[in-house]
Amino acid sequence: DTSGRADISAFPDWYRVMEREAMSWAVAEGIINGDENGLLSPDAPVSRATLAVILSRFEGHMPH
């Protein structure tokens, strides 16, 4: 189910997100929570550890 949406305008850098609908879903589902500064940082490099967390959270949403 990809119908969930969150108000990403609560993040100070929300306007930099190009795929807002997808990001809104990922935030609503708890897959992406923002960084330690409360930013989405859509154009920042992603560490291996951060990507592992995102993928793990996403995997929890996949049908088995």
N, C-alpha and C positions, 0 to 999 in steps of 0.2 A: 504494500500500500504506500503510494507516494503522495497522498493527498495532504499530509500534514504541512503546516506552514508556521514559521515564526516571524515575528517582526524584527528583522535584522537592523532596522534603523536605530535600535538601542546601542549598536556598536558604532563608535565614532568614525570608523572608516568604511561604513557600509556602502557608501557611494562609489567606492573603488571596485566593488564586486561586479564583474561583467555578467555572470550567470546567477542573477539574484534569485530566481525561482528555485534552482538547485541548491543554492546556499541556504535559502530559507527552509527548505525541507531538511537539509543536513543538520541545521541548528535545532529545528523542532524535534528531531529524532535523537538529539544528544550526540550525534556523530562528531560534530564540530562545536566547540564551546568558546573559541577565541583563545588568545594567548594570555600570558601572565599580566599583560597590560590592558586586557579587555578589548583587544583589537582582533579583527579577522585576518588582517595582513594578507590579502589575496595574492599579492605579487611577491611575497617574501619566499626565500628558499625554505624547504621543509626538511627537517632532520630525519634521519632514519627512524629514530625513536618516536617522533611525532607521527610519521606515516604509519608505523606499526600500530599505534593506538587508534588512529583513524580507521585503518583496515580492520582491526579487531572489532571495533564498535559497529562498523558496517556489516561485517560478517554475521553479527548477531541479528541483523535484519533480513538475512537471506532465508528463504524457505529451505527446509531440510528434507 
